[in-house]
Amino acid sequence: AMEGGSCYDIASRVAVAAVFLVLLSAMAADATPESKIMKGISYGPFPSKTTVYGRHVIDDFMSDYAKPLWGQRGRGDLELMQNMGVNTVRMYGNNPEERHGDFLDEAQRLNMKVIPGISFYPYTQSPDDACALPHSTAASNNDCYNVIRTYYKQNLQNGFLQNGAYHPAIDSVIVMNEPELNIGNFANTVHPSYFIKAMLSAIDGMLSAEKDMRVRNPQVRFTVTFSFATCPLCQTPIGVQPNVPGMAQMLELKRGIENPELFGYTPKNDLKSFYATRFYNSFNSKNSAKQLQTMFFNPYAISFPTMDVAVLEFHQPDYGGAQQPVDQAEDLQQMMEMTRNSDQLIGFSFFEWQVRSDKGGTETSFGMFDLGDYRITTLEYYGHTYNVWCLVPVIDRATRQKIPEEITHVYGGEGLNYYSLCLPNASKVSLDSTGFGHIRDNTEDKATFVTRMVQHLGGKVTNEAGLRAFASGVSDFNALKTTLQNRDGTDWAYWDPNAACVADRSAGSAAIGDAVMKACKTGFNCSSIPRDCAGEAHFWENADYVLSGSYPILLAGSLGEGNTYNSDGSYKVNFDDCYYAGSARFAASSYYRPRDTRCVVTTDPSTTTLTDAGYQAIWRQGDPDKLATFFKRVVKEDLHGRVSDKNALREFSASIIANEKNGIGYSMARLKGTELPGKVWVCGGNLANVCHYNPGSPLSGSLSWVPYAFAGMGALICLGVF
């Protein structure tokens, strides 16, 4: 017996779909490879149980602010999707001022693709420069070239690009969602002359933005996602079935690409070549798979024999009440079989991830998950605080199965543990007494919690058996924290001597911003951050620099001045000075170096920043050899010279340490301006001194053979060898 009292089995019900395959004669004989099928989810998880739509502005769920919803330490929506077999996430809102790189990185980690889109805002909602006001008939209206060029360039700058090329997680980009319903729609009649011009100019602007950013080998495809509405005013070529929902708009766009002057537009780029190589059609529909086959795909195969198409919203809703229940399992399987047997239909995106209670009305009939009662965390977004609730699967009335389970079966995923979705998770709870209290009764959970604590204290678990034996005896968070800070009985872990306090990449932007503000109030100089670590473009590097630079100041306040370093020169550890409610971690170098190689203040003279903060971190260890290594980098990297006498450099370093201890302070400006350039053993490059090699020089030994070589060559010449 299944949940709800019915006796349906998903696999047996799916067999009904086999009958439907007889209807697929119009589909192409070449099947779409399974690995290339789009198995998508439409994602707009507004975190509210009540209707607030229109009053709150959050809709860019790809931004860092929304990380508590999709990130590993939050609800983990992307990982849940991956376990369901989803390989593509279709997005909606898009604020180009926000960073989107972390979302794309997480999708890439999970081997998933993302379809972002340009939101309505620059087209119809911006109070300053909306380019296609819904009801405007002005001749100059609907030219979106400049607005979208600027908008899309910001997208490229804020995460869409990686090393000069499109981020590998981006599958394609939606130019606009349902433009015919939002541009030139008068009295419920679609006027193609308006929305086609807007789309032509928007595509043109996006192509110019790519050129502005010098995107390497741009191959990411664009699409315009139409509704399944009819378009009586759209022109249909002779011999083509007229007024096919969705397809009529696609034909009109094609006509605009081929003859843009018919719509009053002159493109700056080669739209015809772009359309032939980098465009595919897409539409949204709440019709069943059977209906779509007859109403759309049969005529589409005739009109667009070589053009890919995707259904970017697919879900026949069940409005409840007296309506006949919709068998989602059967409908999904039929749609999947249609995709597998087509060389045009590349896949579909199930609409949608979460019930949109924030919108209310019929919009609540679509989601596969509703919001439960366990609060996982909170989300801060533009002055609003939202609770991030756990997910509860919606039940298919026809089959009495969980809709996510039906999707998992069709998409071929591993499945979810639905029971655990609304329980505390040891890999996500806060690292404090409250978080520990949630998981203290389970040894495996405690081992996971302790592992996270070790990682936040600069370590790595090296012996799992030792970890579990240790975790089994843990009963109090504060005692655990003290033990790990002192490294007592922790031979089952490795502690990195080069660990440093940096931003935790699993934290959201708002939380990181709060942590940086607090760190700047410790006495650390946040007004002279290096250029490569400053500004919005270097958000994470900026946080790393401030957090790592302020850590020794906090440590001195907690442990006492002069008690901040271990005997090997590494920092001592105080968990509370580098946690910031989960926004920071005292991380091992294996965590921060792959992410940030230039903005972390460390106790390692060969890697720390060449700044006042980096200098302070090195001289305070009292080791002349380490300070000499630091100064050698300063000479090479900042002064573009070299050191010709290593013994003199060491003596100089020792004198600097002595002076500092006696109250004579040095700044990097002074050291680079007068102290180092004034030494005869600092030479070469643009410096006044010419290098003279002597026995103390690291180069003298390697060049001591030079005079002998020349003498030998002279002797050979005399002997007539040459």
N, C-alpha and C positions, 0 to 999 in steps of 0.2 A: 504494500500500500504506500502511495506517495503522499507528500505533504498536501493537506487539504481534504483527504479522503478519497481522491480519484485514483484509478489504477492505470495510469498511462505511462508508457515507457518511451523516452525520446527516440531511441533508435528505431522502434517499431513504427512509430508514427511517421518518421521520416521516409519510411518505405512507400508511403502513399505518394510521395513526390515522384517516384519512378514513373508513374502513369503520365505525369506531366511532360516527361522528356519526349514523348511522341510529338508534342506540339512544337518542338524546337527545329523543325525542318528548315526554317528560314535562317537559322544561325549558321555561321561558317563552319566548315568541316575541321579546320585546324583549331585544336583545343588550346586555351590559354594555359601556359605552364603554371603549376601550383605555386611555385616560388614567386611568380610575378603577379598573382592575384591580389588586388587591394582588399584587405579584410579590415575595414575601418570602423571607427567609433567617432561620432560627432560629439565634441567635448565643449560644454559650456556650464560648468558645475557651480552655479551661484550658491554660496553657502548660507541660504536662508530658508527657514521653514514657513515663513509667512510672505504675503504679497508685498513686495517693496519695489517692483519693477518701475523704472522711470524716476524713482526718488534717489536711488544710489547709482553711482557711476561705474562700478567695477564690471568690466566685461573682458579685460585682457588677461585671460587665464594662462597665457604663455609667459607672462612676466615673472620676474623674481619675487614680486610681492605675493604671487599666488603659490609659491613653493610649498607652503604648508598643506596645500591640496594634493599636489602631484609629486612632491619631493620624497626622498627616501625616509627622512626623519619625520615627515608629516603623515598624511593619510596614505601616500604612496600610490595614487591613482594610476600612474603610468606602469608601474610594476604589476598592479592588478590586471591591467589590460593585457600586458604581455603574457601573463599566466593564462589568460583566456584565449590566447591565439591571435590577438589583435596585432596587426603589423603597421597600421596607419592611423594617425590621429588627425581628424579634420577640425580646424579651429575656426573661431569667429572674430571676436573683438581684437583690436590690434592698436596699441598706443605706441607709435614709433619712437617716442621719447624714452620708453622703458627698455631694459635689457632683456633679450630673449635667448641669449647664448646658453644659459644654464638649462633651460627647458630642452633645447636642441641637443645639448650634451647628454642629458639624461635619456632622451629618446635614442640617441646613438648607442649609448651603453647597453640599452635593452634591445638593440637591433630593430628599432622601429623607425618609421618615416613620419614626417609631419607635413600637413597641408595648411599653412597659414593663409590668411586672406586679408585684404585691405578692408577695413570696416566702413560703415556708412559715413562716419564723421567727416572726412574731407570732401565727400561728395554732397551730402545733404544736411549735415548737422552743425558744421563749424560756423559760429556767429561771425567770423572774420572773413573767411575766404572759401566757403562752400562753393564748389564749381558746378553743381548740378541740382539747384534747388528744385524740389519735387514738382512744383506747379508753375515754374517760371516759363514764359514763352519768349523771353528776350533772345534776340538773334545771337548775342555774344555768349549766352549761357551754354552750359554743357560742354565747353572746351576745358577738359581737366588736365591738359598736358603739364602746365607749370605746377599746379597744386600737387598732383600725384608724383611728379618727378621729385619734388622736394620731400614729400612724405616718404616715398619709397627709398630715397637715398638715406634717410634716417634709419629705416629698417635695415638696410645693408650695413650701416655703421654700427648698429646696436645688436649684432648677433647673427644676422643672416649670412654674413661672410666669415670664413675661417681661412686665414693665411691667403687672402686675396681671391679666394674662390668661394662659391656657395657652400654653406655648411652641408656636410654629407647627409645629415638627417632630413634636409628639406626635399620632399618629393616633388612638389609643385606649389604654385602660388595662385590663389583665387583673386582675380582682378576686382570682382565685386560679387556679392551674393544677391541674386534676384533683382537685377537692376531694373527690369521692366515693371516691377511693382513699386519702385521707389523713385524712378525718374520718368517724367513725361506720362504719368498715369493720371488721366483726367476723367472724372465721372466713371471710374472703373473701366476705362478703355485705354489700352496700351497704345502709345504713339511711338513707333520705332525710331522716327527721325530724331527724337531726343536722346533715348538711352543708347542708341548705336553710336552717335557722335561722342557721347561721354566715354564709352568703352574704347573706341578707337583712339581717342586722345589720351586716355589713361594708360593703355598698353604702350603707346608711343612714349609717354613720360617715363614709364618703368624701364624701357629699353635705354632711354637717355641717361637715367640714373645709373644703370649698369656701366655705361661708358664713363660717366663722371667718376665712378669708383674704380674704374679700370678692372672690372671683374674678369678674372682669368677664365677663359673657355666657358662662357655661360651656356649651360645646357638645361638648366632647370626649366620645366615647362610652366606655362601660364594657362589658366582656364577662366571662363566666365560662367558662373553657376546660375542657370536660369531656373525659374519656377516651372511647375507643370501646368501653368495657366495657358489658355489659348491666346492667340494674337491675331484677331481678324484683320487688322490693318497691315500686318506683315505680308510682303509680297512673296508669292510662291512660284518657283519656276514651272514652266509648262511641263505637264506630265508627272508632276510631283503631287502627292496627296496634300490638299490644302489644310491649313490651320491645325496641324498636329501639335498637341500640347508640348511646349518646350522646344520641339524641333523647329517650329516656325521662327522662333527667336534666333536659333542657331543659324538657320539659312539666311536670315536678315543680317546677322553679324558677318557671315561669309561674304555676302554681297557688299557690305561696307568695306571689308578688307580689300576686296578686288576693285572697288570703285568708291574710294573715300570721298571723292568730290560730290557724289550724290547726296552726301550727308553734311556738306559744307565744311569738310575738314581736309587739310593738306598735311600729311605726315612728314616728320623729320627723319624717320627711320624706314627701313624696308619691311613693311608690315606683311607683304605677301610671302617673302622668304621666311619670316618669323612664323607665320601661320602654318606654313607647310612643314616646318621642322620642330617647332617648340610649343605647339598648342594642342589641347584636346578639349572636347566638349564635355559639359557636365550639367546636371540638373538635380533638383530636389523633388521628391514625390512621396505622398502617403498612400499611393495605390499599391495593390498587391502585385506580386511577381507575374501572375497570369495576366492581369490587366496591362501591365507594362509591356509584356511580350506582344500583345495584339495592338495596343494603342500607340506604342512608341518604337520598339526595337525592329519590328518588321519593316515599317516605312523608313526607319533610320538607315538600315542596311542598304537601301536603294539610293538614298540621297547622299550618304556619307560612307561610301564603301571602303575608304582607307583611313578614316579618322576615328581615333579612340574616343570612347565615351565612358563616363563614370556616373553613378548615382550617389551623390554626396550627402543626401539625406534619404534613407530608405526605412520606412516603418509604417505599416498600415495600422493606425491606432485603434485601440479598443476603448471606446468612450463609455463602456459600462452600461448599466441600466438594462433595458429590454433588448438592446442590440445583441445580435448573434456574436458570441465570443470569437475573436480572431485567433486562429492557430498560428502563433508566431514561429513555432518550430518548423511547421510545414512550409510557411511562406519563406523563411530564411533559407531552407534547404533548396527550394525551387529557384530562388535567386542565385544561390551558389552554383547550382547546376547550369543555369543559363550562362553564368560567367565562364565556367569551365569549358563550355561548348561554343564559345564565341571568340572570334579573333578581333572584335571591336570593343566589347564590354570588358573593361579592365578590372572592374570590381565595384564595391559599394561600401558605404559607410552607414552603419546602423544609427538611427536617430532616436534616442540620444543616451548619453551616459547617465545622467541624473534627472529625476523628476524636477521640473522647474516650478517649484512652489512659489518662487518669487514673482513669476508672471501670473499664476492663477489661471482660471478658466480651462479651456480645452488643452492648453499647453501642458497641463499636468498629466495628460494621457500618454505621454511618450517615453519617459525615462525608464531605464532598466533597473536603476537603484533609487531608493528613497533615502531620506536622512533618518538615522537612528537617534538614540538618546545618550550615547556615550560621546563626550567631548574629547577629541584627540588632542587638539591644541587650539590656538587662535590665529587669526589672520588680520594684519593691519594694512589698510588700504585707503589712502587719501583721507585720513581723519576718521575713518570708520573702523570699528573693531568687530570682527565676525567670529563666531564659533565655528570650528571645523568639526562637524559631526561625523560619526562613523556611517557606513553604508549598509543599508538593508535591501536585499534583493526584492524586486517586484515580481509578483506571481502572474503567470499567463493563465487567464481565466479558462481558456479552452483545454489546456493540458494539465493545469495545476502544477506545472513545473516552474522553477525559477527562470526568468527570462535570461539572466546572465549565463545560466547553465545551458540553455538552448543555444545561445550564441557560441559558447565554448565548444559545444559539440559540432556545430557547423564549421567553425573556424579551426578546429583541430588543436585546441589548447589543452594544457595540463589540468586546468580547473582551479577553483578557489576553496579555501576552508572558510565557509560562510560564518560558521560559529565564532571564529576568532576575530572577525572584522570589528566587532563591538566589544572587544576585551582589551585590557592594557597589554601593550606589546613591549617586551624588554628591550628591543632594539630601537624603540622610539620614545619611551617615557623619559621625563626630565631626570638629569643626573643630580638628584637631591633627595632629601629624606622622603618627600612625597612620592617621587617616582619609585624609590626603592620599596616603599611601603606597598605599592601595587603588585610587586613581583616577589616579595621576600619569601613566600612559602614554596617556591619551586626552584630546585637546585639548578636545572638547566637555564631557567630565566635569570637566576643570580649569576651564573657563569657568563651569560650574554651581557648582563649589566656590568660585571667586573671587567670584562674585555673592553667595553666602551670607556670605562674609567681609566684603564691602562692607556688606551689610545689618547685620551685627553690629558694624560700626564707624561707624554713623550715616550711611551713604551710600545712594545709589541709582544703578544703572547707567543712563546716558543715551545711550550709544553702543555698540551691540552689536558693531559691527565693531572698534572700539577695544578692547573687552573681550577679544575673541577673539585679537587680535594680542598683547595683553598676556599672556593666559593661556598662549599657545603657548610663551612663553619662561620660564614658571615651572617651577622644578625642585626648589625647597626650601621647606618650609613656613615656617621661621623667617625666611628672607629675604623671603618673601611678606608675612608679618605686619609686618615692619619697614617695608617699602615702603608698605603701605597705611596704617599708622599715621602715617607721615610725609607721606602724600599725594604721594609722588614719582611723577611720570609717570602721574597718574591723571586726566587731563583728560576721560576718557571716563565719569567719574562725578561726581555732585553730592553734596557733603557738607553735611549740615544743621547749621547753627550752634547749633540748639536741641536737638540730640540729647541723650539722657539714658540712664542705665543703668536698665533695667526688667526685670521678669520676662518670660521668653520663654514665650508662651502655648502653644507646642507641647510644652513640658516637662511631666512628670507632677508630681502633687502632692507626692510624697515627695521628689523632687529639688528642687523649689522650697522645701520646708520646710528641707532641708539647707542650701540656699544662704542662706536668711534667718538661720539659726542662725549660720552662719559670718560673715555680714555684721554681726551684732550683737556679734561679738567683736572688731571692728576699732576700737572706741572710740566708735562711733555710739550715741547714746542711744535704745535701743529700749523704754525704759520710759515714754516720753511721746509715743506715736504718736497723732495726731489721731483723734477718735472716728469720723469718717467713713472712716478708713483702717484701723481696728483690728478685730480679732476674726475669727472664722471666716466670718461673713457677708460680710466684705470681704477674702477671702483674697488675691485678686490685687492689690487696692489696697494691702493691707498689705505685700505683697512689693515692689511698686513703690516704696513710700515708703522702706522700709529699704534696698533696693538702690541707689536713686538718691541717698539721703542719705548713705550710707556711701562711695559712689564717690569723691568728692573726698578723703576721708581716705586711702583706698587709693592714690589717684593721687599724693597728697603723699608717701606713703611710697615710691612707685616712682620718681617724677621729682624729688622734693625740694620742700620747702615753698616757696611763692612761684613755682613753675614749673608750676602746674596749669591756667593759662588761656592761651589764644591772645590775640593783640593785639585781636581783635574781641570778646573777652569770653567766647567759647565755651570749653568744656572741651577740654583736650588729651586724647589718646586713648591708652590702654594696654589692649590686648585682654585680657590676662590678669587685669586688675582688674574686668572685667565679662563673665565667661564662665561661671564656676562649673560647669564640665563640661557646658555647654549649657543651663543653667537661666536664664541672663540674657543680655541683649544690649544693647549700646550703640546704642539704636534712634533712628531719625529720628522727629521729632514726628508724621509722618504715620502711624507705627505705633502710638504710645502714646496720642495724643490721642483718637482715636475710642473707645478702650477705657477710658481713665482721664483725667478732666479735673481731678481735685482732689488727687491724692496723689503726683504726680511732682515731685521736686525738680529744677529746671532752672536754667539761667543766664538765662532770660528773665524779667524782673521782672513782666511782665504775666500770666504763667501759673504761676510757681513757687508752692509751698505757702507759706501765711502762717504759717510756723513758724520755730523757731530754725534748722533746717536750710536752709529757703528763704532766710532772712535772711543766713546765712553765705555761701550761694552767690552772693548779689548784692553785698554790701559788699566781698567779697574781690576783685571785679573792679576796684575803685577808681574807679568811674564815678559821680559824684554824680547825674547825670541818671537813670541806671538805678535807683539807690537811691531817688530821689525818686518814681519811678513805683511802686516797691514800697510805699513809705510811703503814697502816695495810696490804694492798694488797701487797706492796713491801716485807714486812716481811714474809708474808705467801707464796707468789708465787715465789719470787726470792731467799729469804734467807731460806725458808723452816722452818721457826720458827713461834713463836706467840708472841703476846703482852700480858703481864701479868698485866699491869697497864694502864688503858685507860686515867686516869687523867694526868699521866706523859706524855703519848703520845700527849695529847692535848697541854700541856704546851710546849713540844718540838716543835710541829708544829707552835705554836704562835711565838716562838723565831726564827724559821727559816724564817717566813714571815717578822719579824722585821729586821732581818739581811739582807735579800734580799733587802728590801726597803732602807737600809742604805748602800747598795753597796757591801755587802759581798755575793758573788754568790756561788751557790752550783751546782754541777753536780750530775747526778745519780751515776756515778762511786764513787764519794766521799761519797754520802749518803749511798750507799750499802757497801762501802769498810770499812769506819771507823765510820761514824756518828751513824747509827742505830745499828750496831753490838756492839758498845761500851756502849750501854745503858743497865743497869741491868734488865730493864723490857722487853727487847727483848731477848727471850730465846727459848730453845728447839731445836729440829732438830740437825743440825750440828754445832750450835753456842756454844760458851764456857759457856754461862750462863745457869744455871738450873732455871726453873720457880719456883718462890715463890709467892703463891697466897696471896693477901692482899685485904683490903676493896675496893681499887680502881680498882681491877681487874674485868673484865667482867665475869671471871670464878668463882670468889670467892663466889658470891651469889649462884651460881648453885651448889657449892660444900660444902656450909656451913653446910649441913645436915650430912656430912660424919662422924664427930666424934660422933654425937648424935646417928647415926645409929649403930655404933660399940658398944657404951655404952648400947644401948637397947638390942642388940644381947647378950651382956655379962650378962645382967640381966636375960634375958629369959633362958640362959643356966643354971644360978644359980638356977632358979626356976624349972629346970628339964623339961622345955618345949621341948628342943631338946634332 
